[in-house]
Amino acid sequence: MNTSEILKKSQNLVDGARHTDYGDKTENHKNIAKLWSAYLDTKINAHDVAIMMALLKMARTKLGAVSKDTYIDMAAYGAIAGEIKFKEEK
């Protein structure tokens, strides 16, 4: 699996059926942030959620058997984090 394949597959994830299944990715990450904020009793935002999900995927690479999906998901969460960040700046 090369870089282009990983990026294409991650793009299919963020632009494909998941939008239909789970709704708008920014709104989904905002909802996750609200729940994490309440649980942790500290402010978490949607961008933080996407970054921390990418970190979760990175952590999995240290534990032995790693699937291709781990790298695809890392790329997808990185892209989502960027989209959220640049939406916030507008």
C-alpha positions in Angstrom: 0.0 0.0 0.0 1.5 3.3 -1.0 0.9 6.9 0.1 -1.6 7.6 -2.7 -3.6 4.5 -1.8 -3.7 5.4 1.9 -4.8 9.0 1.1 -7.5 7.8 -1.4 -8.9 5.3 1.1 -9.0 7.9 3.8 -10.7 10.4 1.5 -13.3 7.7 0.7 -13.9 7.4 4.5 -14.4 11.0 5.2 -16.4 11.8 2.1 -18.3 8.6 1.7 -21.0 6.7 3.4 -19.9 7.7 6.9 -21.5 11.1 6.3 -24.8 9.4 5.7 -24.3 7.0 8.6 -23.0 9.5 11.2 -23.9 13.0 9.9 -21.6 16.0 9.5 -18.1 15.2 10.7 -17.6 18.6 12.3 -20.9 18.4 14.2 -20.0 14.8 15.2 -16.7 15.9 16.6 -18.4 18.8 18.4 -20.7 16.4 20.1 -17.9 14.1 21.1 -16.0 17.2 22.5 -19.0 18.1 24.7 -19.2 14.6 26.1 -15.5 14.4 26.7 -15.5 17.9 28.3 -18.2 16.9 30.7 -16.5 13.6 31.6 -13.1 15.2 32.0 -14.3 18.4 33.6 -12.1 20.4 31.2 -12.7 22.1 27.8 -12.2 20.0 24.8 -13.1 21.2 21.3 -13.8 19.4 18.0 -10.3 19.9 16.7 -8.9 18.4 19.9 -11.1 15.3 19.4 -9.8 14.8 15.8 -6.2 15.2 17.0 -6.7 12.8 19.9 -8.3 10.2 17.7 -5.2 10.4 15.4 -3.1 10.0 18.5 -5.1 6.9 19.5 -4.3 5.4 16.1 -0.7 6.3 16.5 -0.6 4.6 19.9 -1.9 1.4 18.3 1.2 1.2 16.0 3.3 0.5 19.1 1.4 -2.6 20.1 2.3 -5.3 17.7 0.0 -6.3 14.8 -1.0 -3.1 12.9 -3.6 -3.1 10.1 -3.6 -0.9 7.1 -6.8 0.6 8.4 -4.8 2.2 11.3 -2.8 4.3 8.8 -5.9 5.1 6.7 -7.7 6.3 9.9 -4.7 8.4 11.0 -4.7 10.2 7.6 -8.5 10.6 7.8 -8.4 12.1 11.3 -5.6 14.4 10.3 -7.6 15.7 7.4 -10.7 16.1 9.6 -8.6 18.1 12.2 -7.4 20.4 9.4 -10.9 20.9 8.0 -12.3 21.7 11.5 -9.3 24.1 12.3 -9.7 26.1 9.1 -13.5 26.3 9.5 -13.0 27.7 13.0 -10.8 30.5 11.6 -13.5 31.8 9.2 
